[in-house]
Amino acid sequence: MYRDSAAIRRPVPRTHRPLRSDSGRAESIPDRGPRRKHGGHGLLAASGGISGTGDGGAPGQRRSRTTKAVPPMPETQPSAATTGKARLLRKLCGEGGLVLPNAWDAGSAAVIASAGAAAIATTSGGVSWSAGRGDGQQLARDEMVTAARRVVAAVPVPVTVDAEGGYGPAPEDVAATVRALVAAGAAGVNLEDSQAPGGPLFGVAAQADRLAAAREAANAAGLPDLVVNARTDVFLFGVGAPEGRLDAVLERAEAYAAAGADGLFVPGLLDLGALRTLCAASPLPVNAMAGPGGPSVAELAAAGVRRVSLGTALAQAAYTAAHRAATEILQEGTFAALDGALDFGAVNSLLSA
């Protein structure tokens, strides 16, 4: 169990824009005091049927306890389109959550958007595989940003980018990644607290500083509405004794909320009872990673989960389809596995100017 009471109890300004509940009430997080509840909200299927911008005060800037000050003014401001998409993503997250089948390149993003997705999330594993690398920060920052820029250009909806651990351990590394993603047109970012696949995790205070650097960098880059989704790998990597993991996640949630995060992503946790407890106690809305054999979207929603993503599952399904078809063609000389595929014109039209 990770305990750093100073990181939890130290008062920190919380001036960035809160997510909104279904009722329109601001779900702001106090710097100190009891946890605020985020349970009991249904999930919104990504149907593309919601539009508009968020409201409330613009996020402020908080200087990290250990990081250097981020330059106050960007060389160039984000485009109006990027600003609008960040506000829309924030609004969508606040209206009950999102279902996000993750994309791994521009083509997959365009196909997912055409299916009705209101926003696109990338998967670092899928992006890495498409570039001929393994998952786990084997891509360089510039390679990941280039892939993100292509996804952003391919779809009209907001894009939130899986930035793994921020491409470096220091808060300054995370800030550099966020600045690059803002310049690429991202509306949101996922940042995880594991130092490497399988762990260990950054300490609570260290990860809070990294998230604070992300928030400061977004503000300084002119995109205070950037949605920062804080991922914790306590359950995914089985960190600590099983009976202490939920408390460890809640401790991190409090610190991450104080640092400026907008959501809590807890891959590896699909037990509905534990999710119900977490969603009721977390100061941040909870994102779960779903997949085959796990709870349905409706069951996750009933437990209080606000946002559902799939990680590499959709990319795995696509590679499985390619492997199955190639095996049939090479071994049998037949083409049944290709039946029902999207035709050339349908796919080509999604990516043609």
Secondary structure, 3 states (H helix, E strand, C coil): CCCCHHHHHCCCCCCCCCCECCCCCECCCCCCCCCCCCCCCCCCCCCCCCCCCCCCCCCCCCCCCCCCCCCCCCCCCCCHHHHHHHHHHHHHHHCCCCEECCECCHHHHHHHHHCCCCCEEECHHHHHHHCCCCCCCCCCHHHHHHHHHHHHHHCCCCEEEECCCCCCCCHHHHHHHHHHHHHHCCCEEEEECECCCCCCECCHHHHHHHHHHHHHHHHHCCCCCCEEEEECCCCCCCCCCHHHHHHHHHHHHHHHHHHCCCEEECCCCCCHHHHHHHHHHCCCCEEEECCCCCCCHHHHHHHCCCEEECCCHHHHHHHHHHHHHHHHHHHHCCCHHHCCCCCHHHHHHHCCC
